[in-house]
Amino acid sequence: VQLQASGGGLVQAGGSLRLSCAASERTFSSYAVGWFRQAPGKEREFVAGISRGGGVRYYADTVKGRFTISRDNAKNTAYLQMNSLKPEDTAVYLCATTHTELYYSSASYENGYWGQGTQVTVSS
């Protein structure tokens, strides 16, 4: 499965962006999906995860209440709606899949498929 992340850009603090993660195969619905972010000099952070059917979600405390993960299996695409953005949200955002049901575990994505990332920059 190939994943293509898009939707990043430059936005002012308090603004919003919607990231997309498009998969190349219709088997997309058999994977849980996660969003991660990597800022310069920092460890990769697991931001959000969503189950195969989209019924349950996980959020890191740093984004809870501001970000929403969703998916449309008919379109083989997952999304990350980011509201009330802060400068500390600046990072490269990557999407990944896992064959397991552990949508909430960052470790479960290690052996899955990864997209190339999209840059999000939030100015103060």
Disulfide bonds with the S-S distance in Angstrom:
Cys21-Cys95 2.14
